[in-house]
């Protein structure tokens, strides 16, 4: 069973595209000051069409645990904050 989680923050680069999917970083507020690296997410290019580096967004994702993962976390939905 998985739970729905959400993060809000600014898109941070580098943004890379691979086979119609875009990998991007999300810098939640406060983490920049603490020196934490951005969380990496992966989303279909269609969800990222109107978004760019620096946009403030809300990312919803589903993950069975909150531990650190090696790769980007798949996005369920994106919206502007």
VEXDREN-2710 file (C-alpha; in Angstrom, 1 decimal):
% VEXDREN-2710
k/r/px/py/pz
1/UNK/0.0/0.0/0.0
2/UNK/1.3/3.4/-0.9
3/UNK/0.4/6.9/0.3
4/UNK/0.2/10.1/-1.7
5/UNK/2.8/12.6/-0.8
6/UNK/3.4/16.2/-2.0
7/UNK/6.3/18.6/-2.1
8/UNK/6.2/22.3/-3.0
9/UNK/9.2/24.2/-4.3
10/UNK/11.0/25.7/-7.3
11/UNK/12.1/23.7/-10.3
12/UNK/15.9/23.6/-10.4
13/UNK/18.2/22.4/-13.2
14/UNK/19.6/20.8/-14.9
15/UNK/16.4/19.6/-16.5
16/UNK/17.0/16.6/-18.8
17/UNK/14.7/14.9/-21.3
18/UNK/14.9/11.2/-22.1
19/UNK/12.3/9.4/-24.3
20/UNK/9.5/11.8/-23.6
21/UNK/10.1/12.0/-19.9
22/UNK/11.8/14.9/-18.1
23/UNK/14.0/14.5/-15.0
24/UNK/14.0/17.7/-12.9
25/UNK/15.0/18.8/-9.4
26/UNK/12.7/20.4/-6.9
27/UNK/14.2/22.7/-4.3
28/UNK/11.7/22.9/-1.4
29/UNK/11.8/26.2/0.6
30/UNK/14.3/26.1/3.4
31/UNK/16.5/23.3/1.9
32/UNK/18.6/25.8/0.0
33/UNK/19.7/27.3/3.3
34/UNK/20.4/24.0/4.9
35/UNK/22.5/22.8/1.9
36/UNK/20.3/19.8/1.0
37/UNK/20.3/18.7/-2.6
38/UNK/17.1/19.1/-4.6
39/UNK/14.8/16.1/-4.8
40/UNK/14.8/14.5/-8.2
41/UNK/11.5/13.7/-10.0
42/UNK/10.6/12.3/-13.4
43/UNK/7.4/13.3/-15.3
44/UNK/6.0/13.0/-18.8
45/UNK/7.0/15.9/-21.0
46/UNK/3.3/16.8/-21.4
47/UNK/3.1/17.6/-17.7
48/UNK/6.1/19.8/-17.9
49/UNK/5.0/21.7/-21.1
50/UNK/4.3/25.1/-19.5
51/UNK/6.8/24.9/-16.7
52/UNK/10.4/26.1/-16.6
53/UNK/13.4/26.4/-14.4
54/UNK/12.5/28.5/-11.3
55/UNK/8.7/28.0/-11.4
56/UNK/7.1/27.4/-8.1
57/UNK/5.1/24.1/-8.3
58/UNK/3.5/21.4/-6.2
59/UNK/4.5/17.9/-7.1
60/UNK/2.3/15.0/-6.0
61/UNK/3.9/11.5/-6.0
62/UNK/3.2/8.1/-4.5
63/UNK/5.9/6.2/-2.7
64/UNK/5.7/3.3/-0.3
65/UNK/8.4/4.6/2.0
66/UNK/10.0/8.0/2.6
67/UNK/13.6/6.7/2.4
68/UNK/16.1/8.1/0.0
69/UNK/15.9/6.5/-3.5
70/UNK/18.8/6.3/-5.9
71/UNK/16.9/7.5/-8.9
72/UNK/14.2/10.1/-9.6
73/UNK/10.7/9.6/-8.1
74/UNK/7.8/9.3/-10.6
75/UNK/5.3/12.2/-10.5
76/UNK/1.6/11.6/-10.2
77/UNK/0.6/15.2/-10.9
78/UNK/2.1/18.7/-11.1
79/UNK/0.5/22.1/-10.6
80/UNK/1.6/25.7/-10.1
81/UNK/1.6/26.8/-6.5
END
